[in-house]
Amino acid sequence: MDRPEDERRSRRALLDRPAPNGTLPPTSLPLYRRKLEKQKIQVVPHMLPATLPSQDGSFDVVFARFSLHYFNDTALASIFADVNRILRPEGSLVFMVKTAENLGYATGKVLRPANGRKGWHALLQEAGFRVEVQERDKRSNAGEGNYKR
Protein backbone atom coordinates (compact mmCIF):
# COMPACT_ATOMS: atom_id res chain seq x y z
CA MET A 1 0.00 0.00 0.00
CA ASP A 2 1.18 3.51 -0.52
CA ARG A 3 -0.85 6.02 1.42
CA PRO A 4 0.17 9.52 2.45
CA GLU A 5 1.61 9.53 5.94
CA ASP A 6 -0.92 10.34 8.66
CA GLU A 7 -0.50 13.98 9.66
CA ARG A 8 -2.14 13.40 13.05
CA ARG A 9 0.72 11.40 14.53
CA SER A 10 2.13 12.91 17.69
CA ARG A 11 5.73 13.94 18.15
CA ARG A 12 5.93 11.58 21.10
CA ALA A 13 5.02 8.66 18.85
CA LEU A 14 7.86 9.62 16.51
CA LEU A 15 10.32 9.30 19.41
CA ASP A 16 9.19 5.75 20.27
CA ARG A 17 11.55 3.98 17.90
CA PRO A 18 13.77 0.95 18.40
CA ALA A 19 17.18 1.51 19.93
CA PRO A 20 20.25 0.41 17.91
CA ASN A 21 20.16 -2.97 19.70
CA GLY A 22 16.57 -3.51 18.52
CA THR A 23 14.85 -2.99 21.88
CA LEU A 24 11.85 -0.70 22.23
CA PRO A 25 11.66 2.09 24.80
CA PRO A 26 9.21 1.48 27.67
CA THR A 27 6.87 4.15 26.24
CA SER A 28 6.52 2.36 22.91
CA LEU A 29 3.13 0.92 21.97
CA PRO A 30 1.49 1.86 25.29
CA LEU A 31 -1.99 2.10 23.81
CA TYR A 32 -1.79 -1.05 21.75
CA ARG A 33 0.21 -3.50 23.86
CA ARG A 34 -2.77 -4.76 25.93
CA LYS A 35 -5.01 -5.08 22.87
CA LEU A 36 -2.34 -7.03 21.01
CA GLU A 37 -1.69 -9.31 23.99
CA LYS A 38 -5.43 -10.05 24.33
CA GLN A 39 -5.51 -11.07 20.68
CA LYS A 40 -2.39 -13.22 21.20
CA ILE A 41 -0.42 -11.14 18.67
CA GLN A 42 3.29 -11.10 19.27
CA VAL A 43 5.18 -7.96 18.23
CA VAL A 44 8.84 -8.63 17.43
CA PRO A 45 10.66 -5.35 16.75
CA HIS A 46 14.31 -5.55 15.75
CA MET A 47 16.96 -3.97 13.62
CA LEU A 48 17.46 -5.72 10.29
CA PRO A 49 20.23 -8.30 10.48
CA ALA A 50 21.64 -10.11 7.45
CA THR A 51 18.68 -12.51 7.69
CA LEU A 52 15.55 -12.31 9.79
CA PRO A 53 15.86 -14.41 12.97
CA SER A 54 12.80 -16.53 12.21
CA GLN A 55 12.10 -20.01 10.93
CA ASP A 56 11.03 -20.58 7.33
CA GLY A 57 7.25 -20.35 6.93
CA SER A 58 6.64 -19.05 10.45
CA PHE A 59 4.54 -15.91 9.73
CA ASP A 60 1.07 -15.39 8.27
CA VAL A 61 1.68 -11.69 7.67
CA VAL A 62 4.59 -9.23 7.83
CA PHE A 63 3.91 -5.48 8.22
CA ALA A 64 6.26 -2.60 7.39
CA ARG A 65 5.05 0.99 7.64
CA PHE A 66 6.95 3.81 5.93
CA SER A 67 10.36 2.20 6.22
CA LEU A 68 11.16 0.23 3.07
CA HIS A 69 11.63 3.25 0.82
CA TYR A 70 14.82 4.12 2.76
CA PHE A 71 16.68 1.05 1.45
CA ASN A 72 18.51 0.76 -1.86
CA ASP A 73 17.50 -1.85 -4.44
CA THR A 74 20.16 -4.36 -3.35
CA ALA A 75 19.02 -4.22 0.29
CA LEU A 76 15.35 -4.39 -0.75
CA ALA A 77 15.96 -7.48 -2.87
CA SER A 78 17.55 -9.17 0.15
CA ILE A 79 14.79 -8.01 2.52
CA PHE A 80 11.98 -9.16 0.21
CA ALA A 81 13.62 -12.54 -0.38
CA ASP A 82 14.01 -13.04 3.37
CA VAL A 83 10.43 -11.95 4.11
CA ASN A 84 9.24 -14.36 1.44
CA ARG A 85 11.25 -17.10 3.19
CA ILE A 86 9.63 -16.55 6.60
CA LEU A 87 6.06 -16.24 5.27
CA ARG A 88 3.80 -19.29 5.28
CA PRO A 89 2.31 -20.36 1.94
CA GLU A 90 -0.37 -17.78 1.05
CA GLY A 91 1.11 -15.43 3.69
CA SER A 92 1.04 -11.69 2.98
CA LEU A 93 3.49 -8.82 3.07
CA VAL A 94 1.65 -5.60 3.90
CA PHE A 95 3.61 -2.40 3.65
CA MET A 96 3.17 1.31 3.15
CA VAL A 97 5.73 3.39 1.27
CA LYS A 98 6.07 6.85 -0.12
CA THR A 99 6.22 6.63 -3.89
CA ALA A 100 6.94 9.03 -6.69
CA GLU A 101 3.23 8.88 -7.54
CA ASN A 102 2.22 10.45 -4.21
CA LEU A 103 1.71 14.17 -4.76
CA GLY A 104 3.64 15.06 -1.61
CA TYR A 105 6.60 12.91 -2.60
CA ALA A 106 7.18 13.98 -6.19
CA THR A 107 10.89 14.47 -5.51
CA GLY A 108 11.16 10.68 -5.32
CA LYS A 109 11.48 10.64 -9.10
CA VAL A 110 14.80 12.37 -8.71
CA LEU A 111 16.05 10.00 -6.00
CA ARG A 112 15.67 6.72 -7.90
CA PRO A 113 13.28 5.15 -10.39
CA ALA A 114 12.34 2.22 -8.11
CA ASN A 115 10.44 4.67 -5.91
CA GLY A 116 7.56 4.30 -8.39
CA ARG A 117 5.01 1.48 -8.42
CA LYS A 118 6.62 -0.35 -11.32
CA GLY A 119 9.96 -0.43 -9.50
CA TRP A 120 8.38 -1.83 -6.34
CA HIS A 121 6.42 -4.43 -8.30
CA ALA A 122 9.56 -5.57 -10.12
CA LEU A 123 11.52 -5.95 -6.86
CA LEU A 124 8.68 -7.94 -5.30
CA GLN A 125 8.27 -10.23 -8.29
CA GLU A 126 12.02 -10.91 -8.39
CA ALA A 127 11.78 -12.02 -4.73
CA GLY A 128 9.01 -14.51 -5.60
CA PHE A 129 5.91 -12.53 -4.62
CA ARG A 130 2.71 -12.57 -6.65
CA VAL A 131 1.66 -8.95 -7.19
CA GLU A 132 -2.05 -8.15 -7.36
CA VAL A 133 -2.70 -4.53 -8.32
CA GLN A 134 -5.99 -2.91 -7.38
CA GLU A 135 -7.57 0.27 -8.71
CA ARG A 136 -6.40 3.53 -7.22
CA ASP A 137 -8.55 5.16 -4.55
CA LYS A 138 -9.11 8.56 -6.15
CA ARG A 139 -10.39 10.09 -2.91
CA SER A 140 -7.09 9.65 -1.07
CA ASN A 141 -4.69 9.70 -4.03
CA ALA A 142 -3.49 6.30 -2.89
CA GLY A 143 -3.28 2.88 -4.42
CA GLU A 144 -3.15 -0.55 -2.91
CA GLY A 145 -1.35 -3.69 -3.81
CA ASN A 146 -1.60 -7.11 -2.27
CA TYR A 147 1.66 -9.01 -2.21
CA LYS A 148 1.38 -12.72 -1.53
CA ARG A 149 3.78 -15.63 -1.54
MODELLER restraints for C-alpha pairs under 7 A, 6 or more apart:
rsr = mdl.restraints
at = mdl.atoms
rsr.add(forms.Gaussian(group=physical.xy_distance, feature=features.Distance(at['CA:1:A'], at['CA:95:A']), mean=5.66, stdev=0.5))
rsr.add(forms.Gaussian(group=physical.xy_distance, feature=features.Distance(at['CA:1:A'], at['CA:96:A']), mean=4.66, stdev=0.5))
rsr.add(forms.Gaussian(group=physical.xy_distance, feature=features.Distance(at['CA:1:A'], at['CA:97:A']), mean=6.78, stdev=0.5))
rsr.add(forms.Gaussian(group=physical.xy_distance, feature=features.Distance(at['CA:1:A'], at['CA:143:A']), mean=6.21, stdev=0.5))
rsr.add(forms.Gaussian(group=physical.xy_distance, feature=features.Distance(at['CA:1:A'], at['CA:144:A']), mean=4.32, stdev=0.5))
rsr.add(forms.Gaussian(group=physical.xy_distance, feature=features.Distance(at['CA:1:A'], at['CA:145:A']), mean=5.47, stdev=0.5))
rsr.add(forms.Gaussian(group=physical.xy_distance, feature=features.Distance(at['CA:2:A'], at['CA:96:A']), mean=4.71, stdev=0.5))
rsr.add(forms.Gaussian(group=physical.xy_distance, feature=features.Distance(at['CA:2:A'], at['CA:97:A']), mean=4.89, stdev=0.5))
rsr.add(forms.Gaussian(group=physical.xy_distance, feature=features.Distance(at['CA:2:A'], at['CA:98:A']), mean=5.93, stdev=0.5))
rsr.add(forms.Gaussian(group=physical.xy_distance, feature=features.Distance(at['CA:2:A'], at['CA:99:A']), mean=6.82, stdev=0.5))
rsr.add(forms.Gaussian(group=physical.xy_distance, feature=features.Distance(at['CA:2:A'], at['CA:142:A']), mean=5.93, stdev=0.5))
rsr.add(forms.Gaussian(group=physical.xy_distance, feature=features.Distance(at['CA:2:A'], at['CA:143:A']), mean=5.96, stdev=0.5))
rsr.add(forms.Gaussian(group=physical.xy_distance, feature=features.Distance(at['CA:2:A'], at['CA:144:A']), mean=6.40, stdev=0.5))
rsr.add(forms.Gaussian(group=physical.xy_distance, feature=features.Distance(at['CA:3:A'], at['CA:96:A']), mean=6.43, stdev=0.5))
rsr.add(forms.Gaussian(group=physical.xy_distance, feature=features.Distance(at['CA:3:A'], at['CA:142:A']), mean=5.06, stdev=0.5))
rsr.add(forms.Gaussian(group=physical.xy_distance, feature=features.Distance(at['CA:4:A'], at['CA:98:A']), mean=6.96, stdev=0.5))
rsr.add(forms.Gaussian(group=physical.xy_distance, feature=features.Distance(at['CA:16:A'], at['CA:25:A']), mean=6.33, stdev=0.5))
rsr.add(forms.Gaussian(group=physical.xy_distance, feature=features.Distance(at['CA:16:A'], at['CA:27:A']), mean=6.61, stdev=0.5))
rsr.add(forms.Gaussian(group=physical.xy_distance, feature=features.Distance(at['CA:16:A'], at['CA:28:A']), mean=5.07, stdev=0.5))
rsr.add(forms.Gaussian(group=physical.xy_distance, feature=features.Distance(at['CA:17:A'], at['CA:24:A']), mean=6.38, stdev=0.5))
rsr.add(forms.Gaussian(group=physical.xy_distance, feature=features.Distance(at['CA:18:A'], at['CA:24:A']), mean=4.59, stdev=0.5))
rsr.add(forms.Gaussian(group=physical.xy_distance, feature=features.Distance(at['CA:18:A'], at['CA:25:A']), mean=6.83, stdev=0.5))
rsr.add(forms.Gaussian(group=physical.xy_distance, feature=features.Distance(at['CA:20:A'], at['CA:47:A']), mean=6.96, stdev=0.5))
rsr.add(forms.Gaussian(group=physical.xy_distance, feature=features.Distance(at['CA:21:A'], at['CA:47:A']), mean=6.94, stdev=0.5))
rsr.add(forms.Gaussian(group=physical.xy_distance, feature=features.Distance(at['CA:22:A'], at['CA:45:A']), mean=6.43, stdev=0.5))
rsr.add(forms.Gaussian(group=physical.xy_distance, feature=features.Distance(at['CA:22:A'], at['CA:46:A']), mean=4.12, stdev=0.5))
rsr.add(forms.Gaussian(group=physical.xy_distance, feature=features.Distance(at['CA:22:A'], at['CA:47:A']), mean=4.94, stdev=0.5))
rsr.add(forms.Gaussian(group=physical.xy_distance, feature=features.Distance(at['CA:23:A'], at['CA:46:A']), mean=6.66, stdev=0.5))
rsr.add(forms.Gaussian(group=physical.xy_distance, feature=features.Distance(at['CA:51:A'], at['CA:82:A']), mean=6.38, stdev=0.5))
rsr.add(forms.Gaussian(group=physical.xy_distance, feature=features.Distance(at['CA:52:A'], at['CA:82:A']), mean=6.65, stdev=0.5))
rsr.add(forms.Gaussian(group=physical.xy_distance, feature=features.Distance(at['CA:54:A'], at['CA:86:A']), mean=6.44, stdev=0.5))
rsr.add(forms.Gaussian(group=physical.xy_distance, feature=features.Distance(at['CA:55:A'], at['CA:86:A']), mean=6.07, stdev=0.5))
rsr.add(forms.Gaussian(group=physical.xy_distance, feature=features.Distance(at['CA:56:A'], at['CA:85:A']), mean=5.41, stdev=0.5))
rsr.add(forms.Gaussian(group=physical.xy_distance, feature=features.Distance(at['CA:56:A'], at['CA:86:A']), mean=4.33, stdev=0.5))
rsr.add(forms.Gaussian(group=physical.xy_distance, feature=features.Distance(at['CA:56:A'], at['CA:87:A']), mean=6.91, stdev=0.5))
rsr.add(forms.Gaussian(group=physical.xy_distance, feature=features.Distance(at['CA:57:A'], at['CA:85:A']), mean=6.37, stdev=0.5))
rsr.add(forms.Gaussian(group=physical.xy_distance, feature=features.Distance(at['CA:57:A'], at['CA:86:A']), mean=4.49, stdev=0.5))
rsr.add(forms.Gaussian(group=physical.xy_distance, feature=features.Distance(at['CA:57:A'], at['CA:87:A']), mean=4.59, stdev=0.5))
rsr.add(forms.Gaussian(group=physical.xy_distance, feature=features.Distance(at['CA:57:A'], at['CA:88:A']), mean=3.96, stdev=0.5))
rsr.add(forms.Gaussian(group=physical.xy_distance, feature=features.Distance(at['CA:58:A'], at['CA:86:A']), mean=5.47, stdev=0.5))
rsr.add(forms.Gaussian(group=physical.xy_distance, feature=features.Distance(at['CA:58:A'], at['CA:87:A']), mean=5.92, stdev=0.5))
rsr.add(forms.Gaussian(group=physical.xy_distance, feature=features.Distance(at['CA:58:A'], at['CA:88:A']), mean=5.90, stdev=0.5))
rsr.add(forms.Gaussian(group=physical.xy_distance, feature=features.Distance(at['CA:59:A'], at['CA:86:A']), mean=6.01, stdev=0.5))
rsr.add(forms.Gaussian(group=physical.xy_distance, feature=features.Distance(at['CA:59:A'], at['CA:87:A']), mean=4.73, stdev=0.5))
rsr.add(forms.Gaussian(group=physical.xy_distance, feature=features.Distance(at['CA:59:A'], at['CA:88:A']), mean=5.63, stdev=0.5))
rsr.add(forms.Gaussian(group=physical.xy_distance, feature=features.Distance(at['CA:59:A'], at['CA:91:A']), mean=6.97, stdev=0.5))
rsr.add(forms.Gaussian(group=physical.xy_distance, feature=features.Distance(at['CA:60:A'], at['CA:87:A']), mean=5.88, stdev=0.5))
rsr.add(forms.Gaussian(group=physical.xy_distance, feature=features.Distance(at['CA:60:A'], at['CA:88:A']), mean=5.62, stdev=0.5))
rsr.add(forms.Gaussian(group=physical.xy_distance, feature=features.Distance(at['CA:60:A'], at['CA:91:A']), mean=4.58, stdev=0.5))
rsr.add(forms.Gaussian(group=physical.xy_distance, feature=features.Distance(at['CA:60:A'], at['CA:92:A']), mean=6.45, stdev=0.5))
rsr.add(forms.Gaussian(group=physical.xy_distance, feature=features.Distance(at['CA:61:A'], at['CA:87:A']), mean=6.76, stdev=0.5))
rsr.add(forms.Gaussian(group=physical.xy_distance, feature=features.Distance(at['CA:61:A'], at['CA:91:A']), mean=5.49, stdev=0.5))
rsr.add(forms.Gaussian(group=physical.xy_distance, feature=features.Distance(at['CA:61:A'], at['CA:92:A']), mean=4.73, stdev=0.5))
rsr.add(forms.Gaussian(group=physical.xy_distance, feature=features.Distance(at['CA:61:A'], at['CA:93:A']), mean=5.71, stdev=0.5))
rsr.add(forms.Gaussian(group=physical.xy_distance, feature=features.Distance(at['CA:62:A'], at['CA:92:A']), mean=6.49, stdev=0.5))
rsr.add(forms.Gaussian(group=physical.xy_distance, feature=features.Distance(at['CA:62:A'], at['CA:93:A']), mean=4.89, stdev=0.5))
rsr.add(forms.Gaussian(group=physical.xy_distance, feature=features.Distance(at['CA:62:A'], at['CA:94:A']), mean=6.10, stdev=0.5))
rsr.add(forms.Gaussian(group=physical.xy_distance, feature=features.Distance(at['CA:63:A'], at['CA:93:A']), mean=6.15, stdev=0.5))
rsr.add(forms.Gaussian(group=physical.xy_distance, feature=features.Distance(at['CA:63:A'], at['CA:94:A']), mean=4.88, stdev=0.5))
rsr.add(forms.Gaussian(group=physical.xy_distance, feature=features.Distance(at['CA:63:A'], at['CA:95:A']), mean=5.53, stdev=0.5))
rsr.add(forms.Gaussian(group=physical.xy_distance, feature=features.Distance(at['CA:64:A'], at['CA:94:A']), mean=6.51, stdev=0.5))
rsr.add(forms.Gaussian(group=physical.xy_distance, feature=features.Distance(at['CA:64:A'], at['CA:95:A']), mean=4.59, stdev=0.5))
rsr.add(forms.Gaussian(group=physical.xy_distance, feature=features.Distance(at['CA:64:A'], at['CA:96:A']), mean=6.55, stdev=0.5))
rsr.add(forms.Gaussian(group=physical.xy_distance, feature=features.Distance(at['CA:65:A'], at['CA:95:A']), mean=5.43, stdev=0.5))
rsr.add(forms.Gaussian(group=physical.xy_distance, feature=features.Distance(at['CA:65:A'], at['CA:96:A']), mean=4.88, stdev=0.5))
rsr.add(forms.Gaussian(group=physical.xy_distance, feature=features.Distance(at['CA:65:A'], at['CA:97:A']), mean=6.84, stdev=0.5))
rsr.add(forms.Gaussian(group=physical.xy_distance, feature=features.Distance(at['CA:66:A'], at['CA:96:A']), mean=5.31, stdev=0.5))
rsr.add(forms.Gaussian(group=physical.xy_distance, feature=features.Distance(at['CA:66:A'], at['CA:97:A']), mean=4.83, stdev=0.5))
rsr.add(forms.Gaussian(group=physical.xy_distance, feature=features.Distance(at['CA:66:A'], at['CA:98:A']), mean=6.83, stdev=0.5))
rsr.add(forms.Gaussian(group=physical.xy_distance, feature=features.Distance(at['CA:67:A'], at['CA:97:A']), mean=6.88, stdev=0.5))
rsr.add(forms.Gaussian(group=physical.xy_distance, feature=features.Distance(at['CA:68:A'], at['CA:97:A']), mean=6.54, stdev=0.5))
rsr.add(forms.Gaussian(group=physical.xy_distance, feature=features.Distance(at['CA:69:A'], at['CA:97:A']), mean=5.92, stdev=0.5))
rsr.add(forms.Gaussian(group=physical.xy_distance, feature=features.Distance(at['CA:69:A'], at['CA:98:A']), mean=6.70, stdev=0.5))
rsr.add(forms.Gaussian(group=physical.xy_distance, feature=features.Distance(at['CA:69:A'], at['CA:115:A']), mean=6.98, stdev=0.5))
rsr.add(forms.Gaussian(group=physical.xy_distance, feature=features.Distance(at['CA:77:A'], at['CA:123:A']), mean=6.17, stdev=0.5))
rsr.add(forms.Gaussian(group=physical.xy_distance, feature=features.Distance(at['CA:77:A'], at['CA:127:A']), mean=6.45, stdev=0.5))
rsr.add(forms.Gaussian(group=physical.xy_distance, feature=features.Distance(at['CA:80:A'], at['CA:124:A']), mean=6.53, stdev=0.5))
rsr.add(forms.Gaussian(group=physical.xy_distance, feature=features.Distance(at['CA:80:A'], at['CA:127:A']), mean=5.71, stdev=0.5))
rsr.add(forms.Gaussian(group=physical.xy_distance, feature=features.Distance(at['CA:81:A'], at['CA:127:A']), mean=4.76, stdev=0.5))
rsr.add(forms.Gaussian(group=physical.xy_distance, feature=features.Distance(at['CA:84:A'], at['CA:149:A']), mean=6.35, stdev=0.5))
rsr.add(forms.Gaussian(group=physical.xy_distance, feature=features.Distance(at['CA:89:A'], at['CA:149:A']), mean=6.05, stdev=0.5))
rsr.add(forms.Gaussian(group=physical.xy_distance, feature=features.Distance(at['CA:90:A'], at['CA:148:A']), mean=5.94, stdev=0.5))
rsr.add(forms.Gaussian(group=physical.xy_distance, feature=features.Distance(at['CA:90:A'], at['CA:149:A']), mean=5.34, stdev=0.5))
rsr.add(forms.Gaussian(group=physical.xy_distance, feature=features.Distance(at['CA:91:A'], at['CA:148:A']), mean=5.88, stdev=0.5))
rsr.add(forms.Gaussian(group=physical.xy_distance, feature=features.Distance(at['CA:91:A'], at['CA:149:A']), mean=5.87, stdev=0.5))
rsr.add(forms.Gaussian(group=physical.xy_distance, feature=features.Distance(at['CA:92:A'], at['CA:147:A']), mean=5.87, stdev=0.5))
rsr.add(forms.Gaussian(group=physical.xy_distance, feature=features.Distance(at['CA:92:A'], at['CA:148:A']), mean=4.64, stdev=0.5))
rsr.add(forms.Gaussian(group=physical.xy_distance, feature=features.Distance(at['CA:92:A'], at['CA:149:A']), mean=6.59, stdev=0.5))
rsr.add(forms.Gaussian(group=physical.xy_distance, feature=features.Distance(at['CA:93:A'], at['CA:147:A']), mean=5.59, stdev=0.5))
rsr.add(forms.Gaussian(group=physical.xy_distance, feature=features.Distance(at['CA:93:A'], at['CA:148:A']), mean=6.39, stdev=0.5))
rsr.add(forms.Gaussian(group=physical.xy_distance, feature=features.Distance(at['CA:94:A'], at['CA:147:A']), mean=6.99, stdev=0.5))
rsr.add(forms.Gaussian(group=physical.xy_distance, feature=features.Distance(at['CA:98:A'], at['CA:105:A']), mean=6.57, stdev=0.5))
rsr.add(forms.Gaussian(group=physical.xy_distance, feature=features.Distance(at['CA:99:A'], at['CA:105:A']), mean=6.43, stdev=0.5))
rsr.add(forms.Gaussian(group=physical.xy_distance, feature=features.Distance(at['CA:99:A'], at['CA:108:A']), mean=6.55, stdev=0.5))
rsr.add(forms.Gaussian(group=physical.xy_distance, feature=features.Distance(at['CA:99:A'], at['CA:115:A']), mean=5.08, stdev=0.5))
rsr.add(forms.Gaussian(group=physical.xy_distance, feature=features.Distance(at['CA:99:A'], at['CA:116:A']), mean=5.24, stdev=0.5))
rsr.add(forms.Gaussian(group=physical.xy_distance, feature=features.Distance(at['CA:99:A'], at['CA:117:A']), mean=6.96, stdev=0.5))
rsr.add(forms.Gaussian(group=physical.xy_distance, feature=features.Distance(at['CA:100:A'], at['CA:106:A']), mean=4.97, stdev=0.5))
rsr.add(forms.Gaussian(group=physical.xy_distance, feature=features.Distance(at['CA:100:A'], at['CA:107:A']), mean=6.82, stdev=0.5))
rsr.add(forms.Gaussian(group=physical.xy_distance, feature=features.Distance(at['CA:100:A'], at['CA:108:A']), mean=4.73, stdev=0.5))
rsr.add(forms.Gaussian(group=physical.xy_distance, feature=features.Distance(at['CA:100:A'], at['CA:109:A']), mean=5.38, stdev=0.5))
rsr.add(forms.Gaussian(group=physical.xy_distance, feature=features.Distance(at['CA:100:A'], at['CA:115:A']), mean=5.65, stdev=0.5))
rsr.add(forms.Gaussian(group=physical.xy_distance, feature=features.Distance(at['CA:100:A'], at['CA:116:A']), mean=5.06, stdev=0.5))
rsr.add(forms.Gaussian(group=physical.xy_distance, feature=features.Distance(at['CA:101:A'], at['CA:116:A']), mean=6.35, stdev=0.5))
rsr.add(forms.Gaussian(group=physical.xy_distance, feature=features.Distance(at['CA:102:A'], at['CA:141:A']), mean=6.95, stdev=0.5))
rsr.add(forms.Gaussian(group=physical.xy_distance, feature=features.Distance(at['CA:108:A'], at['CA:115:A']), mean=6.08, stdev=0.5))
rsr.add(forms.Gaussian(group=physical.xy_distance, feature=features.Distance(at['CA:109:A'], at['CA:115:A']), mean=6.85, stdev=0.5))
rsr.add(forms.Gaussian(group=physical.xy_distance, feature=features.Distance(at['CA:113:A'], at['CA:119:A']), mean=6.56, stdev=0.5))
rsr.add(forms.Gaussian(group=physical.xy_distance, feature=features.Distance(at['CA:114:A'], at['CA:120:A']), mean=5.94, stdev=0.5))
rsr.add(forms.Gaussian(group=physical.xy_distance, feature=features.Distance(at['CA:121:A'], at['CA:131:A']), mean=6.65, stdev=0.5))
rsr.add(forms.Gaussian(group=physical.xy_distance, feature=features.Distance(at['CA:125:A'], at['CA:131:A']), mean=6.82, stdev=0.5))
rsr.add(forms.Gaussian(group=physical.xy_distance, feature=features.Distance(at['CA:128:A'], at['CA:149:A']), mean=6.72, stdev=0.5))
rsr.add(forms.Gaussian(group=physical.xy_distance, feature=features.Distance(at['CA:129:A'], at['CA:147:A']), mean=6.02, stdev=0.5))
rsr.add(forms.Gaussian(group=physical.xy_distance, feature=features.Distance(at['CA:129:A'], at['CA:148:A']), mean=5.49, stdev=0.5))
rsr.add(forms.Gaussian(group=physical.xy_distance, feature=features.Distance(at['CA:129:A'], at['CA:149:A']), mean=4.86, stdev=0.5))
rsr.add(forms.Gaussian(group=physical.xy_distance, feature=features.Distance(at['CA:130:A'], at['CA:147:A']), mean=5.80, stdev=0.5))
rsr.add(forms.Gaussian(group=physical.xy_distance, feature=features.Distance(at['CA:130:A'], at['CA:148:A']), mean=5.30, stdev=0.5))
rsr.add(forms.Gaussian(group=physical.xy_distance, feature=features.Distance(at['CA:130:A'], at['CA:149:A']), mean=6.05, stdev=0.5))
rsr.add(forms.Gaussian(group=physical.xy_distance, feature=features.Distance(at['CA:131:A'], at['CA:145:A']), mean=6.94, stdev=0.5))
rsr.add(forms.Gaussian(group=physical.xy_distance, feature=features.Distance(at['CA:131:A'], at['CA:146:A']), mean=6.19, stdev=0.5))
rsr.add(forms.Gaussian(group=physical.xy_distance, feature=features.Distance(at['CA:131:A'], at['CA:147:A']), mean=4.98, stdev=0.5))
rsr.add(forms.Gaussian(group=physical.xy_distance, feature=features.Distance(at['CA:131:A'], at['CA:148:A']), mean=6.81, stdev=0.5))
rsr.add(forms.Gaussian(group=physical.xy_distance, feature=features.Distance(at['CA:132:A'], at['CA:145:A']), mean=5.74, stdev=0.5))
rsr.add(forms.Gaussian(group=physical.xy_distance, feature=features.Distance(at['CA:132:A'], at['CA:146:A']), mean=5.22, stdev=0.5))
rsr.add(forms.Gaussian(group=physical.xy_distance, feature=features.Distance(at['CA:132:A'], at['CA:147:A']), mean=6.41, stdev=0.5))
rsr.add(forms.Gaussian(group=physical.xy_distance, feature=features.Distance(at['CA:133:A'], at['CA:144:A']), mean=6.73, stdev=0.5))
rsr.add(forms.Gaussian(group=physical.xy_distance, feature=features.Distance(at['CA:133:A'], at['CA:145:A']), mean=4.79, stdev=0.5))
rsr.add(forms.Gaussian(group=physical.xy_distance, feature=features.Distance(at['CA:133:A'], at['CA:146:A']), mean=6.67, stdev=0.5))
rsr.add(forms.Gaussian(group=physical.xy_distance, feature=features.Distance(at['CA:134:A'], at['CA:144:A']), mean=5.79, stdev=0.5))
rsr.add(forms.Gaussian(group=physical.xy_distance, feature=features.Distance(at['CA:134:A'], at['CA:145:A']), mean=5.90, stdev=0.5))
rsr.add(forms.Gaussian(group=physical.xy_distance, feature=features.Distance(at['CA:135:A'], at['CA:143:A']), mean=6.61, stdev=0.5))
rsr.add(forms.Gaussian(group=physical.xy_distance, feature=features.Distance(at['CA:136:A'], at['CA:142:A']), mean=5.90, stdev=0.5))
rsr.add(forms.Gaussian(group=physical.xy_distance, feature=features.Distance(at['CA:136:A'], at['CA:143:A']), mean=4.24, stdev=0.5))
rsr.add(forms.Gaussian(group=physical.xy_distance, feature=features.Distance(at['CA:136:A'], at['CA:144:A']), mean=6.76, stdev=0.5))
rsr.add(forms.Gaussian(group=physical.xy_distance, feature=features.Distance(at['CA:137:A'], at['CA:143:A']), mean=5.75, stdev=0.5))
